[in-house]
Amino acid sequence: MDTVDADDLPALHRLATGLRRDLDAVINGLNLEHNSGAVEGAVTRIKALKRQCYGRANFDLLRLRILLTP
């Protein structure tokens, strides 16, 4: 990150600033075995179902599809 600060690339400066802000979370994410992969997969599946129903269905149908789709 110090090398990025020395360069003249503003986009990388913002990245380094964000990494420094959440450095503990970044380090834990790389070192610990715990992750939220299962939750992220479920969210991705629900978003795909929502996109398929967009404009032609109401919330009740979306809810049924979420509950009944494996």
C-alpha positions in Angstrom: 0.0 0.0 0.0 3.0 2.3 0.6 4.1 1.7 -3.0 0.6 2.6 -4.3 0.7 5.9 -2.3 4.0 6.7 -4.0 2.5 6.2 -7.5 0.5 8.8 -9.4 -2.7 6.7 -9.8 -5.7 8.2 -8.0 -7.9 5.1 -8.5 -5.3 3.0 -6.7 -5.1 5.6 -3.9 -8.8 5.1 -3.2 -8.4 1.4 -3.2 -5.5 1.6 -0.7 -7.5 4.0 1.5 -10.4 1.6 1.5 -8.1 -1.3 2.4 -6.6 0.7 5.2 -10.0 1.6 6.6 -11.0 -2.0 6.9 -7.6 -3.6 7.3 -8.7 -5.9 10.2 -11.5 -7.2 8.1 -9.3 -7.8 5.1 -6.7 -9.6 7.1 -9.3 -11.8 8.8 -11.0 -12.6 5.5 -7.7 -13.8 4.1 -6.6 -15.7 7.2 -9.6 -17.2 8.9 -11.5 -20.2 7.6 -14.9 -18.7 8.3 -16.8 -17.1 5.3 -20.2 -16.1 4.2 -20.2 -18.2 1.0 -23.4 -20.0 1.7 -25.2 -16.8 2.4 -23.8 -15.1 -0.7 -25.0 -18.0 -2.8 -28.5 -17.8 -1.4 -28.6 -14.1 -2.1 -27.4 -14.6 -5.6 -30.1 -17.2 -6.2 -32.8 -15.0 -4.9 -31.7 -12.0 -7.0 -31.8 -14.2 -10.1 -35.3 -15.4 -9.3 -36.3 -11.7 -8.7 -34.9 -10.7 -12.1 -36.8 -13.5 -13.8 -40.1 -12.4 -12.3 -39.6 -8.6 -12.9 -42.6 -6.9 -14.5 -44.9 -9.9 -14.6 -45.4 -11.1 -11.1 -46.2 -9.9 -7.7 -44.5 -10.5 -4.4 -46.6 -13.6 -3.6 -45.3 -15.5 -6.7 -41.7 -14.4 -5.9 -42.1 -15.7 -2.4 -43.4 -19.0 -3.6 -40.6 -19.4 -6.1 -38.0 -18.6 -3.4 -39.4 -21.1 -1.0 -40.1 -23.9 -3.5 -36.9 -23.7 -5.6 -34.1 -25.9 -4.4 
